[in-house]
């Protein structure tokens, strides 16, 4: 079964792992890149957990956590760019992905919350 947000977040996590490898080996940056690795891979993990949620409120809770992690990831990407660990092209490519993920997660959370209130 196709699940666009699950697939998109998994592909994004792969990019984050590869970026972490690059930042830690090529740029010798360990602190910010570790934070990025944690939050950037957590998005997909929470989405996967949400898919197996025990209830609709559990699903919403996990998706909200994924959204928080996505927002945190966006922050670390911006910080890495502003401190010149990422060049403009690297940043724009990753930012486009995280921005899409945030938009999708916001939509899922909003729609699910609205549906819960109706029932």
C-alpha positions in Angstrom: 0.0 0.0 0.0 1.4 3.4 -1.0 1.9 5.8 1.8 3.5 9.1 0.5 4.4 10.6 3.8 5.9 7.4 5.1 7.9 7.0 1.9 9.0 10.7 1.8 10.1 10.7 5.4 12.1 7.5 4.9 13.9 8.9 1.8 14.5 12.1 3.8 16.0 10.1 6.7 18.4 8.5 4.2 19.5 11.9 3.1 20.0 13.0 6.7 22.1 10.0 7.5 24.3 10.7 4.5 24.5 14.3 5.4 25.6 13.4 8.9 28.4 11.2 7.5 29.5 14.1 5.3 29.4 16.7 8.1 31.2 14.5 10.6 33.9 13.2 8.3 34.4 16.1 5.8 33.6 19.1 8.0 34.5 17.6 11.5 31.2 19.0 12.8 29.8 16.6 15.5 27.4 18.5 17.7 24.9 20.1 15.3 25.0 17.2 12.9 24.2 14.8 15.7 21.1 16.8 16.6 20.1 16.9 13.0 20.6 13.1 12.7 18.4 12.5 15.7 15.5 14.8 14.7 15.7 14.1 11.0 15.5 10.3 11.4 12.9 10.5 14.2 10.3 12.0 11.8 9.9 8.7 9.8 10.1 6.6 12.9 7.2 8.4 14.5 5.2 8.2 11.3 5.8 4.5 11.2 4.6 4.2 14.8 1.5 6.2 14.0 0.6 3.8 11.3 0.3 1.1 13.9 -1.3 3.4 16.5 -3.7 1.8 19.0 -6.3 4.5 18.5 -7.0 7.7 16.5 -5.8 9.8 19.4 -2.6 7.7 19.5 -2.2 8.2 15.7 -2.6 12.0 16.2 -0.2 12.1 19.0 2.5 10.3 17.0 1.9 12.5 14.0 2.2 15.6 16.1 5.5 14.3 17.5 6.7 13.7 13.9 5.7 17.3 13.1 7.7 18.6 16.1 10.7 16.6 15.0 10.3 18.0 11.4 10.2 21.6 12.8 13.3 20.9 14.8 15.0 19.4 11.8 14.2 22.6 9.8 15.9 24.6 12.6 19.1 22.6 12.5 19.3 22.8 8.7 18.9 26.6 8.8 21.6 26.8 11.5 24.0 24.6 9.6 23.5 26.8 6.5 23.9 30.1 8.4 27.1 28.8 10.0 28.5 27.7 6.6 28.5 23.9 7.2 26.0 23.6 4.3 26.3 25.5 1.1 23.2 27.2 -0.4 22.5 24.4 -2.9 22.7 21.7 -0.2 20.4 23.7 2.0 17.8 24.5 -0.6 17.5 20.9 -1.7 17.0 19.6 1.9 14.8 22.6 2.9 12.5 21.8 0.0 12.1 18.3 1.3 11.5 19.2 5.0 9.1 22.0 4.0 7.0 19.4 2.0 7.1 17.0 4.9 6.0 19.7 7.4 3.1 20.8 5.1 1.9 17.2 4.7 2.1 16.5 8.5 0.3 19.8 9.3 -2.5 18.8 6.9 -2.7 15.2 8.4 -2.8 16.5 12.0 -5.4 19.2 11.2 -7.7 16.8 9.2 -7.4 14.0 11.8 -8.1 16.4 14.7 -11.2 17.8 12.9 -12.5 14.3 12.2 -12.0 13.3 15.9 -14.0 16.3 17.0 -16.9 15.3 14.7 -17.2 11.9 16.3 
